[in-house]
């Protein structure tokens, strides 16, 4: 028997705020979390801007010894997971923790540790490499550390699908609960990739914008867009079987009713022509939920501010909804606010969809100035809108041709 799956806890650490309340306030106010890179000297780099987490002190969350043994991407995942778990009201003393899973992904994992230890090895010799290098750097350790921290003994894994990782993690967790394998899953994504090597690599593949005005850098669907802005942080949600949540009187933010995942099988970085892979992912999510195109109120687009992504995603939305419905639906990209959190993007954007449904507020696509005829949808330019959201879609599209879509509804 298939079971219903709801979201009962939210946790986030982002460029707009280090908890969900601050983060959502920044989204509603149309704030931009992008600024000059401060994590390293970027004076010799072509890219000067990033969306960094601000005012973060590890010792506010961990003791000094523990913090030194955790790469930043694991720290962010744990901070977000603690908030989500607390928000859910679940109690590990009364919960069957063998039925609680953790699925937290990342695009590039512990790259900060990898860079640091590689430098040590090259400059000081192999004996100087930290014994914690491997357990800090490998990508599954965000999930592992969250499971240890929370005491979750169910299924534990990490999805790695580049910028679709967070959405895939939530989607696969949805399936785990829907089909009876788990009762509760902490799911999401985390990223801490604002490092010299990472910025250089993404710059040289021509993915990042070289714009120096923070308000004209991440400009999804704008004709002058020229690449994305690297961001960091984490988003984690608590997914729960509906009857389980209802029995304990949990607050329900939204219900997940559909999930689609596809592959372009086309190119390592470029989307398939017409965004056909992304279109199939949205179509699968809608078919699972038995939702018609005219019922979709809002789409939180992947909307990276790269030329190909935004034009192809526009075409994908038109393919799935049809021209008439595509022009009626509200479509915004919140990456103007947050930058692109890579593997954490879909998780943070899931939180945005939950809050949008809860409060009846559609976030804007900020810093939008020059319309693009290739992106001729209602992109909710510059000002958010009050609107009842019955159904919302969140899209994530990753290098390698990975596409994922989640469909949310108001729970009843």
C-alpha positions in Angstrom: 0.0 0.0 0.0 1.4 3.4 -1.0 1.6 5.9 1.9 1.3 9.7 1.9 4.5 11.8 2.7 4.5 15.2 4.3 7.2 17.7 5.4 7.2 18.4 9.1 10.6 20.1 9.8 12.7 22.7 8.0 16.4 23.6 8.6 18.7 25.9 6.7 21.9 27.8 6.8 22.3 30.1 3.8 23.7 33.4 2.4 20.5 35.1 3.5 20.5 33.8 7.1 21.7 31.0 9.4 18.3 29.6 10.1 15.0 29.2 8.3 13.3 32.3 9.9 16.2 34.7 8.8 16.5 33.0 5.4 12.7 33.2 4.6 12.6 36.8 5.8 15.4 37.6 3.3 13.5 35.9 0.5 10.3 37.8 1.2 12.2 41.1 1.4 14.0 40.5 -1.9 17.4 40.6 -0.3 20.5 39.6 -2.3 23.0 37.5 -0.4 25.8 37.9 -3.0 28.9 40.0 -2.2 32.7 40.1 -2.6 34.5 36.9 -1.9 36.1 37.0 1.5 37.0 33.3 2.1 40.3 33.7 0.1 42.2 36.4 -1.7 40.4 36.6 -5.1 42.3 39.6 -6.5 44.0 37.4 -9.2 40.7 35.7 -10.1 38.4 36.7 -12.9 35.4 36.0 -10.6 35.1 38.3 -7.6 31.6 37.6 -6.3 30.1 34.7 -4.3 27.1 34.1 -1.9 28.8 33.2 1.3 27.2 32.2 4.6 27.7 35.2 6.9 28.6 35.5 10.6 29.1 31.7 11.0 31.3 30.6 13.9 31.7 26.8 14.2 32.2 27.1 17.9 28.6 28.3 18.3 27.5 24.8 17.2 30.4 22.5 18.0 33.3 22.3 20.5 36.6 23.3 19.1 38.0 19.7 18.7 34.9 18.5 17.0 34.8 21.4 14.6 38.4 20.7 13.5 37.4 17.2 12.5 34.5 18.3 10.4 34.8 19.8 6.9 32.5 22.8 6.5 30.1 21.0 4.3 29.5 18.5 7.1 29.1 21.3 9.6 26.5 23.0 7.5 24.5 19.8 7.1 24.5 19.1 10.8 23.5 22.7 11.7 20.5 22.5 9.2 19.6 19.0 10.4 19.5 19.9 14.0 17.2 22.8 13.2 14.9 20.6 11.0 14.8 17.9 13.7 13.9 20.4 16.4 11.3 22.1 14.2 9.6 18.7 13.5 9.1 18.1 17.2 10.2 14.5 16.9 11.8 12.9 20.0 14.5 10.3 19.7 13.6 8.9 23.1 10.2 7.9 21.9 10.8 7.4 18.2 11.9 4.1 16.6 15.2 5.5 15.4 15.7 2.3 13.3 12.9 3.7 11.0 14.5 7.1 10.7 16.8 7.6 7.7 19.2 10.3 6.5 19.8 11.2 2.8 21.9 14.3 2.4 23.8 15.0 -0.8 26.5 17.4 -2.0 27.9 18.3 -5.4 31.6 18.6 -4.5 31.8 17.5 -0.8 34.8 18.3 1.3 36.7 20.2 -1.3 38.1 22.6 1.3 39.8 19.7 3.1 40.9 18.2 -0.2 42.6 21.5 -1.2 44.3 22.0 2.2 45.6 18.5 2.5 46.8 18.3 -1.1 48.8 21.5 -0.5 50.4 19.9 2.6 51.3 16.7 0.8 53.0 18.6 -2.1 54.8 21.1 0.1 55.6 19.2 3.3 55.5 15.5 2.2 53.0 12.7 2.6 53.5 12.2 6.4 52.0 15.6 7.0 48.6 14.8 5.5 46.0 14.7 8.3 44.7 11.3 9.3 41.3 12.9 9.2 41.7 13.8 5.5 39.6 10.9 4.2 36.7 11.0 6.8 36.5 14.8 6.4 36.7 14.9 2.6 34.5 12.1 1.3 31.1 13.1 0.2 29.0 10.7 2.2 30.3 12.1 5.5 27.6 14.8 5.7 25.0 12.0 5.9 27.2 9.9 8.2 27.8 12.8 10.6 24.1 13.8 10.6 23.0 10.2 11.3 25.5 10.0 14.2 24.5 13.5 15.6 20.7 12.8 15.4 21.0 9.0 16.3 19.2 8.0 13.0 19.7 4.2 12.4 17.7 3.7 9.3 18.7 3.9 5.7 21.7 6.3 5.3 23.2 7.4 2.0 24.3 10.4 -0.1 23.0 11.2 -3.6 25.6 12.9 -5.9 24.0 14.4 -9.0 25.7 17.8 -9.2 23.2 20.6 -8.9 20.3 18.2 -8.7 21.7 16.4 -5.6 19.4 18.0 -3.0 16.2 17.4 -5.0 17.2 13.8 -5.8 17.9 13.2 -2.1 14.4 14.5 -1.1 12.8 12.6 -4.0 14.4 9.3 -3.2 13.5 9.8 0.5 9.9 10.4 -0.5 9.9 7.0 -2.2 11.5 5.3 0.8 8.5 6.5 3.0 5.9 6.1 0.3 6.7 2.4 -0.2 7.1 1.6 3.5 10.8 1.3 4.0 11.1 4.3 6.5 8.7 6.3 8.6 10.9 9.5 8.8 13.9 10.7 6.7 16.1 13.8 7.1 16.8 14.7 3.5 18.5 17.6 1.7 21.8 18.9 0.5 24.9 20.8 1.6 27.8 22.6 0.0 30.9 24.6 1.0 32.7 25.1 -2.3 33.8 28.7 -2.2 37.5 27.8 -2.5 40.2 28.8 -4.9 40.2 25.5 -6.8 36.4 25.3 -7.1 36.0 29.0 -8.2 38.9 28.5 -10.7 37.4 25.3 -12.1 33.9 26.7 -12.5 35.3 29.9 -14.0 37.3 28.1 -16.6 34.4 25.9 -17.7 32.6 29.3 -18.3 29.8 28.5 -15.8 30.3 31.6 -13.5 29.5 35.2 -14.2 32.4 37.7 -14.2 30.0 40.5 -13.4 31.2 42.7 -10.5 27.9 44.4 -9.6 26.3 42.1 -7.1 22.8 43.2 -8.2 23.5 42.3 -11.8 25.4 39.1 -11.3 22.8 36.4 -10.6 20.0 37.5 -12.9 17.9 34.5 -14.0 15.8 34.9 -17.1 17.3 38.4 -17.8 18.7 38.8 -21.3 22.0 40.1 -19.9 22.6 37.0 -17.8 26.1 35.6 -18.1 26.6 32.7 -15.7 25.8 31.7 -12.1 27.2 32.9 -8.8 28.7 30.3 -6.5 27.0 29.9 -3.1 27.3 27.8 0.0 25.1 26.5 2.8 22.7 23.7 3.5 19.0 22.8 3.5 17.5 19.8 5.3 13.8 18.8 5.6 12.1 16.2 7.7 9.9 13.9 5.6 7.4 11.9 7.5 4.6 9.4 6.7 1.3 11.3 6.9 -0.4 9.1 9.5 2.7 9.0 11.7 2.8 12.8 11.6 -1.0 13.1 12.2 -0.9 10.7 15.2 1.6 12.9 17.0 -0.1 16.2 16.1 2.8 17.4 14.0 2.7 20.7 12.1 2.6 19.9 8.4 4.2 22.4 5.9 3.3 20.7 2.7 2.8 17.2 1.2 5.0 15.8 -1.5 2.7 14.2 -4.1 5.0 13.7 -7.1 8.7 13.2 -8.0 10.3 12.8 -11.4 13.9 12.0 -12.3 15.4 11.7 -15.7 18.7 11.8 -17.7 19.4 13.8 -20.8 22.0 11.3 -22.1 23.2 14.3 -24.1 26.2 16.3 -22.8 28.3 16.6 -19.6 27.4 20.3 -19.0 24.8 21.5 -21.6 21.1 20.7 -21.2 19.4 18.7 -24.0 17.8 20.8 -26.8 14.5 22.2 -25.7 15.1 21.1 -22.1 13.5 17.8 -23.0 15.0 15.9 -20.1 13.7 18.5 -17.6 10.3 18.4 -19.3 10.1 14.7 -18.8 11.0 15.0 -15.1 8.2 17.6 -14.5 5.8 15.4 -16.5 6.6 12.3 -14.4 6.1 14.2 -11.2 2.7 15.5 -12.4 1.6 12.1 -13.6 2.5 10.5 -10.2 0.4 13.2 -8.5 -2.4 13.0 -11.1 -2.2 16.8 -11.4 -3.2 18.7 -14.6 -1.2 21.6 -16.1 -3.8 24.2 -15.2 -3.6 23.2 -11.5 0.0 24.3 -11.1 0.2 27.6 -9.3 4.0 28.1 -9.0 7.2 26.8 -10.3 10.5 27.4 -8.4 12.7 27.1 -11.5 16.3 25.9 -11.4 17.0 29.2 -13.1 20.7 29.5 -12.8 21.3 32.7 -14.8 23.2 30.8 -17.5 22.1 31.4 -21.1 21.3 27.8 -21.9 19.7 26.7 -18.6 17.1 29.5 -18.5 16.1 29.3 -22.1 15.9 25.5 -22.1 14.0 25.4 -18.8 11.5 27.9 -20.3 11.0 25.6 -23.3 10.6 22.6 -20.9 7.9 24.4 -18.9 6.0 25.2 -22.2 6.3 21.6 -23.3 4.8 20.2 -20.1 2.2 22.8 -19.4 1.3 23.9 -22.9 1.8 27.5 -24.1 -1.4 28.9 -22.6 -0.9 27.4 -19.1 2.8 28.2 -19.2 2.1 31.9 -19.5 -0.4 31.8 -16.6 1.8 30.0 -14.1 4.1 32.0 -11.8 7.8 31.0 -12.4 10.6 32.5 -10.3 14.2 31.7 -9.6 15.4 32.5 -6.1 19.0 32.2 -7.2 19.1 36.0 -7.5 18.7 36.0 -3.7 20.9 33.1 -2.8 23.3 32.4 -5.6 23.6 28.8 -6.7 24.1 26.4 -3.8 25.0 23.5 -6.2 24.1 20.3 -4.4 22.2 22.2 -1.7 20.1 24.3 -4.2 17.2 21.9 -4.5 17.0 21.4 -0.8 17.0 25.1 0.0 14.4 25.7 -2.7 12.2 22.9 -1.3 12.1 25.0 1.9 11.2 28.0 -0.1 8.3 26.1 -1.7 7.1 24.9 1.8 7.1 28.5 3.2 5.5 29.8 0.0 2.6 27.3 0.4 2.3 28.0 4.1 2.2 31.8 3.8 0.6 32.2 0.4 3.6 34.1 -0.9 5.3 33.7 -4.3 9.0 34.9 -4.2 10.3 37.2 -6.9 13.0 36.8 -9.4 15.0 39.8 -8.1 17.3 42.2 -10.1 15.4 41.5 -13.3 15.7 44.3 -15.8 16.0 43.2 -19.4 13.3 40.8 -20.7 14.4 38.0 -22.9 12.1 36.8 -25.7 13.5 33.3 -25.1 12.3 33.4 -21.5 8.8 34.8 -22.0 7.1 33.5 -18.9 5.7 35.3 -15.9 9.0 35.3 -13.9 7.5 37.3 -11.0 9.9 40.2 -11.7 11.4 42.0 -8.7 8.3 42.0 -6.4 6.9 38.9 -4.7 3.2 38.3 -4.7 0.5 37.1 -2.3 -1.2 34.1 -3.8 -2.8 30.9 -2.6 -0.6 28.1 -3.9 -2.4 24.8 -4.4 0.4 23.0 -6.2 4.1 24.0 -6.6 6.9 22.4 -8.6 10.6 22.7 -7.8 13.1 21.9 -10.6 16.8 21.0 -10.3 19.1 20.2 -13.3 22.6 19.1 -12.9 25.8 18.7 -14.9 25.9 15.2 -16.4 22.3 15.6 -17.6 20.6 14.8 -14.3 17.1 16.3 -14.0 14.7 16.1 -11.0 11.4 17.7 -10.1 9.3 17.6 -6.9 5.6 18.5 -6.8 4.2 19.8 -3.5 0.7 20.6 -2.4 -1.1 22.2 0.5 -1.7 19.4 3.0 -5.3 18.7 4.2 
